[in-house]
Amino acid sequence: MKEFKQTRREFIKTVVIAGVSVYFAPLASAMTREQEYLYKPNKGWASNGEAKYRVDAMQKVTGQKVFARDFRAQDFADWPNNQWHGYIVCATKADQTFENIDLSFLEKQPTKVILAEDLADHDIELPRFHGKEMLLEKGNVAHFLGHPVAILLFDRFDDFNTAKSRLDFNQDIVKYGVKVPVYERNPYAAWRVVRVAENRTEGIDVFSPFQDGLFFPAYQLRQPKWPTERNIQGDLGQRGMFYADRIHQSMSDDKFHVVDKQFQTQIIEPMMLEPEAANIWFDTKTATMHGTVTCQDPTDFTEMAVHMLKASKPGKDIENVKLYSGFVGGAFGAKDHSIFPFYTLAASLFSDGNPIRIANDRYQQFQSGLKRHPFKIQNRLAINKKTLKIEALTSKSDVDGGGRENFSASVASAGMSAMQGVFYIPQSDLQATAYYSRNVTSGSMRGYGSAQCMPVIDLMIGQAAAELDVDPFELRRRNLMQTADLNTQGAEIDGEIRYREILDKAEQHPIWQQRVANKKTFEANNPNKHFGVGYSLLAKNYGTGNVGPNAAVNLSPNGDILLEIEYMEMGSGAQTSQGLLTHEFFGSAADEVHIAVTETWKALQLYETDNPYIISQEKQDKMSKDPLWTPVKLMASSASDSATFQTEATKGACNVVYQYGILPAARILWSLAKNSDLSAAKWDKNKLVLEGKPALDLKLLAKTAHELGFVTGSVSHTLNRWAWTEAEFTVEGDTQVHSLDAMAVRYGDGASQTKKQKMDSAGYHLIKRNWVKYPSTQFNNAMVTYYAPCDCLIELAVDKYTGKVDILRSHSVLDAGPVISQPIVDGQIQGGLAMGVGHVLHEYLPPFEEGAGNGTWNLNRYHVPMASDLNVWNMTSETLPTSDKAARPKGIAEVVMLPVISAVQDALFNAIGERFEQTPITAEQIKARLNA
């Protein structure tokens, strides 16, 4: 984009963390040779608002260097060529003390060995989020299987590679001492949500978290101890326990049919394409940390890294950080707040000023990477026998978080709030406790608690329908949530609820309508197999409750569009979908889409003060008067955030340029009055058209906007807390309300000297808001209000003699809101089917000593679904159209896998008459049931 007047150095601007200048740069700028292909799509990648192929498609399928894992020191123009390599040694016993390591068997010893005492001598500690004992201290017992005890540094690859072949699977490296009890600690968190509805129509509750607040337990003997006194007139905890007891007692009434269900889910490996890696160089001469890491949260990593370095002896004088970011080779949440890159960061302080690279192989990724939490669930569901209405649900979930907390507290909370599925439940007592264990740490893997909890409620409905001898679709239909209903937290579900529409479509689908005839025909033709059809309808929440997305868009004088977004491309298609959004405002998709941007947002000069989840309304109201304050500055790439939240910021930035750049230029070219109404103008075949006026292409409009100094670029930020922020801004003398809380604009090259003086060194003029209305802090008690529903019909066959399950056909209906890119949505549905089938039938890591922490797990033992496990050619789906102009896209990356889990189980019951209480349901387990 040669028309932009900024140099590359000007594009790589700085932010400041704890007094340290932090530079963020694309990997495209890391090489001496050009790598513009990392962000710049081929011309013509999109047409008429639709992508012909993904922005990142060509780079990835042709094997270009686009992942952080691909880069070595020699690839960076200003790095030393002497690449060091690191190896992390881990403890595989959690019931004996760690004494030392023995490397005497190596012919070539490591250049350096880092132990816990070395970290202590240099005041190097983990960021608080990740806990203590980065390396296990001598004499202590491992907190978890796979707890790192040492980092070995090699200054030559050949020495590293030779040593690695001797180090892998070597049980004699780590020397253990006496047997001791396993490490213990209190749970990471315990949650309890009690709700008693009063009037469904009016949305009134007797008691609920949204209305009354949350209460928490004390801990005794490593277990939560909830308030013992029950008092309807007492404090919050006493009132909550009063209503909880009343719910439990009411379920003994004979008018209820009660389904009592226990369920156990497994530990699951995310199995992203790219195992974790980091390459970091601490330049002592300039006090600069350079690095590239495989994380989906580069901003959070950098902030933690700066504080970690500043607190250490060798890094205390750090002045600069330069972090390169590229595509993430798959993550599924497992690269969100991962501890891994901090080991490389620590190692860089011992590598004598040389770059150090640590990269997991697949065995090491199994041993150390974040996992999906296993849940142990105990549910009781009361259904009125006469009305077939759900009257009450009680639930207790024990969540195994593994050896470090990570996001276990949040996952437990999310799973608990997802327990109601798509059903209206007037009375509920839901509990979830996230426990410590010696298992490998679990984190924010795709599903985030919902994959474990939500399928259970739909399975219970199916079981109740069979026991009550009623149609399962009718039982669902009587209990579906409706628009404006309150969830189990007492908060209103946002937007139109279309569950019934999805249910009705499924009931009429041939897979369901013809199930009886198809079963008879199939089993007659395949006497060695059972045939079954199953169904499930679920709705997954998306978002984190406090999201602060940023975006920027700029037009060059020749009409090229540069879009910068905060979101990281992890394979989800965010780069492509966001690039399509500019079509609505400029008649064309973006020419460049920069991902994982952070430096540009400095133009907004925003700051934050309090934890947004616990800030008081009074404090928020006070701080909101400062136009530079926001509850949340940045957004992590997680929780299916891009479609909804990143889109809001992207559209906000584009709208500002359209309103104050494109339309003023059109008025000039069409010889219209300054304030003439152009609401009828629209883009058609890449040109702006208005009846009776000549069509204008973007190049002419952009050229005119630049020449006349109109707005040609904008940076935007907004805040969502289960509702959108609104603020008033005055731009070019025009005052309007935007769904933003911060805005900065760039004027065209021909702007007056007065305008140019208003722009800062980054080229933006900060427009301070006149007033702002942030969502109430009460929404923090809601936990979730945004949901995307999806269903799944599964047709399968079970071998009578081996228990093997074949998926024959599947069909899904999804409500994604307004779809940005249908092929990307279709791809998510297909990927969701694969991951759902893996969860329910195949993928399994045993707990404790036999599990991933022992370092011996790989794909030879861990079964990821293959094409032969799926119905590749018989996979269909439908996305509901929407006519609601105000509707926003929904986050659907997770929901598409959830109903697969319960639909397969429902189909198994239909096929063999057996219900299972755990996942995965293996062929061996099915065979045992059939033989019994």
MIKE-488726 format. One record per residue (C-alpha): residue in one letter; x, y, z. Coordinates in steps of 0.001 Angstrom, whole numbers, plus 500000, padded with zeros to 6 digits. Layout:
// residues N
AXYZ
...
// end
This chain:
// residues 932
M500000500000500000
K502543502542498796
E500123505453498941
F500257505551502737
K502799508110503879
Q503865506195507005
T507082504222507028
R507132500682508329
R508700502013511517
E505750504353511917
F503368501443511562
I505143499607514379
K504178502019517099
T504569501570520809
V502521501020523883
V503939501370527362
I503608498772530123
A505167499490533521
G507474502048531898
V508622499610529204
S508095500438525535
V506359497529523850
Y506528497113520074
F504176494782518254
A505030493799514712
P503741491300512193
L506019488402511314
A505811489850507826
S508222492560508929
A510605490155510617
M512406489042507480
T514932490789505312
R512937489512502350
E509368490701501859
Q506578488599503349
E503606490737502530
Y501628487573501822
L501123487131505563
Y498514489881505631
K497877490873502048
P495396488648500210
N495662488012496508
K493699490555494528
G490183489373493892
W489965487136496975
A486406488380497449
S483618489527495174
N480336491239495989
G480831490746499724
E481595487027499506
A484962485321499862
K486166483126497009
Y488688481635499408
R490105482481502827
V492578485339503184
D495128482950504691
A494410480044502333
M497224480402499800
Q499922480975502404
K498920477956504444
V498259475384501729
T501511476252499949
G503492475820503153
Q504713479389503605
K506354480458506840
V503380481954508644
F503404480284512068
A505600481431514927
R506948477890515152
D508487478272511687
F510887481071512564
R514510480850513744
A516991483520514739
Q518397483729511200
D514960484789509939
F515077488045511899
A517194490768510364
D518495492209513625
W518933489014515685
P522223487166516284
N522539484048514122
N523575481848517043
Q520289480104517834
W520188478318521202
H517720475525521941
G515985474544525157
Y514625471327526623
I512265471183529622
V512706468245532024
C509532467246533877
A508737465191536962
T506533462170536308
K505985461232539957
A503785463212542316
D504206461106545465
Q507979461398545970
T510155464406546641
F512314465796543853
E516008465607544702
N518006466427541545
I518607465559537912
D521303463265536503
L522665464076533028
S525853462025533296
F524733459750530455
L524948462595527921
E528157462689525900
K527767466427525385
Q526496468261528443
P524067471191528103
T525634474619527823
K523585475604530882
V521187473942533292
I518501476021535003
L517037474751538280
A514623476324540751
E517489477721542845
D518816479524539768
L515460481186539230
A515333482136542912
D518858483596542788
H517759485828539920
D514331486694541396
I512542485097538450
E508965484137539246
L505903483258537250
P503209485870536690
R500667485657539486
F498019484221537137
H500095481057536689
G500887480382540345
K504168479461542009
E507073477042541560
M507830477573537912
L510453474867538435
L509975472410541255
E512279473062544194
K514485470278545503
G512909468496548448
N509366469357547335
V506777467087545790
A505476467853542305
H502194469746542301
F501150467821539219
L502400465131536880
G504641466808534342
H505741469576536727
P508921471051535157
V512085470630537246
A514801471963534933
I515452473766531650
L518461472575529654
L520087475040527249
F522206474030524237
D524170476479522102
R524294474169519056
F521393472407517353
D523364469219516740
D524147468918520456
F520513469619521329
N519165467138518802
T521544464394519910
A520758464997523575
K516996465088522930
S517064461544521566
R518618460429524870
L516447462611527095
D513035461664525697
F511226459017527794
N514275458601530043
Q512984457783533523
D516464457991535084
I517005461729534588
V514913462884537537
K516050461585540916
Y513360461201543560
G513521460935547333
V511160459668549972
K507497458841549488
V505233461647550662
P501522462454550482
V500445464086547240
Y500228467860547268
E496913469320548441
R495211472699548450
N491738474187548675
P489536474259545565
Y490237476954543021
A486652478212543281
A483137477180544231
W479942478576542738
R476293478282543631
V473401479744541674
V469941479550543247
R466868480854541465
V463161480811542306
A460898482390539696
E457716484209540610
N456130485267537328
R457475484013533991
T455402486400531899
E456550489460533806
G460120488209534257
I459968488522538044
D461945486352540458
V461570485671544153
F465313485094544373
S468108484995541779
P471774485985541379
F470965488723538876
Q468448490254541239
D470049489534544601
G473730488778543921
L476083485821544364
F477105484226547653
F480160482080548308
P481299479365550736
A484076478949553260
Y486361475911552892
Q486809473033555290
L488784469828554653
R489381470921551036
Q485626471128550417
P483283474107550083
K481230474726553222
W478069476611552399
P476171478677554994
T474470476400557505
E471762478806558606
R468637479026556464
N466785482286556993
I464449483959554536
Q465048487254556362
G468810486770556771
D471823487804554765
L472327486846551134
G473862483443551866
Q471207482533554431
R468404483476552060
G470026481592549207
M470338478423551279
F466738478779552450
Y465499478711548867
A467979475966547896
D466612473714550634
R463057474486549616
I463822473429546022
H465349470126547136
Q462432469357549445
S459831470177546790
M461229467559544420
S459941464751546661
D456351465618545739
D454568462719544006
K453356465004541232
F456896465060539849
H458683462551537692
V462313462896538774
V465247461906536583
D468408461329538610
K471518461373536442
Q475230460960537155
F477696461684534416
Q481472461686534030
T483380463376531207
Q486997462786530329
I490257464712529983
I490686465741526332
E493719466943524380
P492992469956522124
M495231468524519376
M495879471803517616
L497920471574514411
E500873473562515768
P502365472479519115
E503471475369521286
A506775477082520590
A508578480285521487
N511763481969520298
I513001484803522505
W516130486952522473
F516979489172525423
D519320491819524036
T521319492986527046
K522983495800525084
T519724497588524379
A517725496089527282
T515212494778524744
M513293491528524685
H512562490292521177
G510305487322520644
T507750485358518723
V505376483012520533
T502506480695519616
C499844482292521784
Q496355483574521067
D496678486385523594
P499879488305522679
T498790491411524567
D498177489552527830
F501411487596527412
T503396490770526868
E501918492545529864
M502694489574532118
A506161489228530567
V507047492856531268
H506131492541534941
M507977489220535201
L511120490762533698
K510938493954535759
A510764491901538970
S513879489883538046
K517505490840538571
P518667490362534966
G515547491944533463
K514889494772535904
D516362497388533584
I514419496267530533
E513391499189528363
N511778497647525306
V509823494610524177
K509395493719520513
L506957490885519904
Y506297489442516478
S502931487801515907
G501658485723513006
F499005483112512468
V498320480651515273
G498291477098513963
G495124476089515741
A494411476643519407
F490867475680520461
G491488477862523533
A494551475905524631
K496924478744523687
D494927481256525703
H496927482177528815
S499237479222528394
I502168479027530787
F504488477667528100
P506081480859526677
F507176482011530136
Y509641479122530335
T511329480391527182
L511231483905528582
A512993482737531743
A515534480775529695
S516352483873527629
L517793485478530753
F520412482695530936
S521364482344527258
D524239484853527271
G522512487309524979
N521615484669522366
P518144483793521077
I516665480714522765
R514011478530521157
I511890475980522997
A509402474026520912
N507210471173522058
D507076468033520018
R503751466210520118
Y504710464087523151
Q505678467214525078
Q502501468996524031
F500439466134525414
Q502445466274528640
S502333470023529250
G499557471592527178
L496206472749528539
K493378470202528426
R489576470117528486
H488348469779532068
P486807466494533202
F483468467006535003
K481700464735537460
I478035465731537382
Q475089464816539616
N471752466156538346
R468121465804539419
L465360467039537126
A461719467302538259
I459009467250535591
N455331467706536374
K453638464467535293
K450420466245534336
T451678469335532525
L455008467837531361
K456618471101532448
I460030471213534101
E459554472448537658
A463047472223539143
L466663471266538505
T469424470624541009
S472981470071539891
K476366469515541485
S479517469466539363
D483006468544540542
V485485469993538073
D489066468706537931
G491273471704537136
G494598469917537329
G497780471241538882
R497443474958538098
E494309477057538289
N494417478747534892
F490747479366533946
S489291476517536023
A487179478820538182
S485653480441535118
V485114477122533310
A483274475736536342
S481051478809536399
A480370478637532662
G479524474938532818
M477166475487535710
S475332478303533931
A475049476142530789
M473348473291532627
Q469819474435531725
G470389473924527993
V467529475365525936
F464869474832528597
Y463011477184530896
I463550476105534496
P461637478088537138
Q463505476696540144
S467144475682540220
D470010475091542604
L473215474726540608
Q476643474128542138
A480094473788540607
T483433473443542370
A486776473589540567
Y489215471323542399
Y492988471038542347
S494425467656541321
R497774466242540236
N496515465951536658
V497874468091533831
T496385471586533962
S493104472163532153
G492199475513530628
S489873477321528269
M489525474600525648
R486703474795523120
G483403474155524879
Y484490475896528100
G482367473815530462
S479345473680528170
A480648470659526261
Q480648468760529535
C477388470035531057
M474922471061528397
P474480467681526652
V473478466116529998
I470248468101530358
D469090467133526868
L469891463485527564
M467782463751530727
I464878465124528709
G465207462197526311
Q465272459754529216
A462231461397530815
A460317461198527526
A460992457446527336
E460042456856530976
L456873458959530671
D456082457450527274
V455707460837525589
D457109462108522317
P460603463568522934
F459955466464520569
E456718467327522372
L458435467222525767
R461125469547524484
R458582471824522854
R456644472288526102
N459772473359527932
L461692475471525427
M462744478941526444
Q460948481783524729
T462004485303523851
A462393487474526986
D462618484450529314
L465052484551532218
N467897482064532542
T468966480227535698
Q470833483334536811
G467678485421536495
A468913487423533517
E466946487927530325
I468257486063527275
D469356488596524666
G467607488745521322
E464986486620519603
I464890482965520684
R464295480663517712
Y464554477289519436
R461090476157518412
E461745476959514769
I464841474747514856
L462986471973516676
D460131472004514165
K462546471744511243
A464266468737512795
E460991466961513476
Q460079467215509796
H463492466193508477
P463655462833506612
I466246461449509055
W463641461702511816
Q460463461128509814
Q461782457978508160
R463696456583511140
V461409453606511762
A461312452497508133
N465031453119507686
K465837451081510799
K463831448132509524
T465419448267506064
F468970448798507296
E468901446010509858
A467387443628507321
N470212444397504899
N472855444432507656
P471949441677510130
N475215442176512021
K474387445787512889
H471939447817514945
F470544451086513531
G469663454185515534
V468654457831515159
G469252460473517790
Y468529464143518245
S469686467019520408
L469074470765520537
L471409472952522587
A472395476610522828
K475912477699523759
N476686481007525381
Y479402483129523812
G481385486083525087
T483104486694528405
G480871489360529889
N483409492184529690
V484786492564526195
G486649495607524876
P487312495157521132
N489342497564518997
A489521498042515235
A490944500490512712
V490315501095509025
N492159503351506591
L491624504249502946
S494612505044500741
P494269507747498056
N493794505055495402
G491042503308497334
D492945500438498926
I491440499372502256
L493640498504505229
L491801496893508137
E493471496293511487
I491813494063514056
E492654492994517554
Y491615489383517056
M494147486632516362
E493673484270513398
M493704480756514850
G492155478959511911
S488643480126512744
G488446482423509718
A488327485692511670
Q490761487399509301
T488588486513506334
S485225487349507867
Q486414490690509227
G487889491539505852
L484449491078504288
L482797493573506621
T484243496581504792
H482067495740501766
E478977497212503433
F480694500580503812
F483130500757500881
G481684498367498299
S484725496139498502
A486450493683500818
A489635494823502543
D492896494712500591
E494881494034503740
V493733492611507074
H496256492904509881
I495556490547512764
A496547490600516454
V497195494329516232
T497796496178519484
E499949499220518738
T497317501182516814
W494985501426519796
K497398503813521498
A495727506566519457
L492663506236521736
Q494722506965524893
L492430504717526924
Y493157503488530413
E491400501150532830
T491471500984536624
D489340498279538222
N488514494641537660
P485477495034535359
Y483748492000536895
I483636493445540405
I483639497212539875
S480781498979541677
Q478183500984539795
E479192504047541774
K482831503707540731
Q481892503091537101
D479654506168537032
K482435508270538511
M485119507046536127
S482855507294533077
K483051511083533307
D486645510836532130
P486471510423528316
L489731508446528328
W488557505816530829
T487064502480529859
P486182499410531914
V488166497148529529
K490867498290527092
L491550495104525147
M489974491832524047
A491476488347524113
S490993486016521157
S488640483619522909
A485036482676523697
S483893482829520037
D484372486587520261
S485193487621516701
A481814487323514960
T479972489461517498
F482429491620519390
Q485268492223516947
T482616492877514305
E481076495666516380
A484380497534516578
T485186496873512911
K481827498156511752
G482103501109514101
A485395502194512566
C484141501658509011
N480961503636509697
V482939506655510874
V484973506738507639
Y481821506189505587
Q479881508955507354
Y482659511543507417
G484773510580504427
I482857508687501744
L479542510551501977
P481071514066502055
A483163513122499012
A480036511825497258
R478186515080497960
I481000517023496337
L481148514742493297
W477347514782492956
S477193518556493547
L474872518189496517
A474428520410499546
K476670519755502527
N473945518225504716
S471872516568501999
D470329513226502885
L472208510292501364
S470403507504503203
A469237506146499828
A472814505807498532
K474032502217498327
W476855500134496935
D476171498189493764
K478874496301491869
N481650498107493742
K480184501552493039
L478207503969495169
V474911504701493434
L472097507185493961
E469118507530491677
G469693510224489103
K473434510491489806
P476489508901488152
A477932505830489899
L481091506504491894
D483847503969492412
L485835503765495629
K489065504954494033
L487492508274493011
L485756508694496368
A488948507954498322
K490982510302496107
T488450513077496680
A488290512453500437
H492080512660500660
E492354515785498524
L489725517613500561
G491003516441503942
F487903514471504918
V488112511542507325
T489977508680505649
G490815506552508674
S489329505689512049
V490222503782515206
S487343502577517364
H486781500851520691
T483642499662522379
L482622497780525503
N480142494958525932
R478887493615529241
W475947491592527944
A474747494885526465
W476390497449524210
T477882500777525143
E476557504002523668
A478373507318523532
E477974510665521818
F480740512084519628
T481068515263517604
V482964514744514349
E483388517491511762
G480731519516513572
D478196516677513437
T477013515120516721
Q475791511530516759
V475443508578519126
H477625505576518257
S477904502080519684
L481449503014520724
D483135504520523743
A486318505785522049
M487143507105518600
A490062508646516746
V490111509777513109
R492706510376510414
Y492261513165507881
G493179512925504216
D496462514124502760
G494928517440501677
A493703518348505149
S494195521883506397
Q497074522710508681
T494584523087511515
K493365519536511058
K496865518146510681
Q497899519737513947
K495118517868515709
M496598514533514655
D499187512918516915
S502464511294515895
A500565508161514912
G498441510220512529
Y495142510253514420
H492987512950515960
L491418511740519209
I487719512648519345
K486716512688523000
R483190511530523722
N480614513988525040
W478971511384527268
V478877507611527571
K476412505026528836
Y478087501783529863
P476069498612530609
S475101498331534260
T477510496491536564
Q474512494382537596
F475031492441534355
N478077490850535999
N475620488758538023
A474013487527534807
M477108485418533944
V475769484953530390
T472918486314528257
Y474146485699524684
Y473357482293523206
A473599480662519784
P471426477548519257
C472260474540517115
D470761471076516804
C471939467777515384
L470243464721513932
I472491461663513892
E471949458397512074
L474366455642513088
A474993451916513065
V476484449723515789
D478286446481515027
K476688443745517158
Y479950441875517640
T482636444580517930
G480632447513519294
K482090449803516618
V479938452832515789
D479591454112512225
I478134457577511711
L475905457256508648
R474283460683508264
S474013463947510138
H472056467154509782
S472314470373511769
V470307473584511887
L472063476636513287
D470960480136514253
A474100482205513651
G472335485549513326
P473335487545510221
V476022485416508555
I479204487173507453
S480636484240505468
Q478568481107504914
P481525478877503910
I483271479694507177
V480115478869509129
D479788475603507182
G483394474797507995
Q482754475368511676
I479762473004511565
Q481851470316509873
G484704470769512342
G482223470737515201
L480893467386514058
A484403465925514055
M485234467289517496
G481867466235518907
V482261462683517608
G485765462607519058
H484493463707522459
V481635461227522649
L483203458136521043
H486979458263520852
E489169460808522617
Y490388459878526068
L493271460593528393
P493291458616531642
P493792460570534859
F496889460693537031
E499949458474536529
E498645456727533408
G497682459999531778
A499338462685529677
G501594463873532499
N503814460820532154
G505089462062528786
T504344458940526744
W501152460007524979
N500890460707521271
L498546459991518364
N499543456324518375
R497513456030521600
Y495132458978521378
H492364458510518798
V491437461707516970
P488511461194514568
M489550460435511013
A487563460540507804
S486605456898508320
D485030457816511667
L482807460482510138
N480028460747507602
V482139462939505345
W479879462708502304
N476567462620504184
M476945465700506348
T474307468394505750
S473396471601507517
E471147474630507357
T471652478115508712
L468513480040509611
P468083483240507617
T467398486439509522
S465417489487508502
D466082491433511678
K468088494516510667
A469194495082514258
A470439491520514811
R474153490974515272
P476205487936514236
K476495485233516889
G479550483368518105
I479053479801516866
A482503478178516971
E481661476135520061
V477927475435519878
V478222473473516632
M479968470583518433
L477769470353521521
P474542468716520223
V476651466132518384
I477699464741521778
S474162464182523050
A472659463257519655
V475115460368519301
Q474205459131522790
D470500459426522006
A471055457463518799
L472939454759520694
F469934454323523002
N467671454100519981
A469979451489518440
I470777449196521386
G468525450322524259
E471438451301526510
R472229454619528209
F475795455467529142
E476926457677532008
Q480362458671530764
T482318459807527722
P483880458538525642
I481604455616524885
T484080453198523353
A483489450161521184
E484708447991524062
Q482111449469526438
I479332449011523884
K480430445426523221
A480346444671526950
R476798446019527220
L475681443999524192
N477258440824525562
A475633441406528948
// end
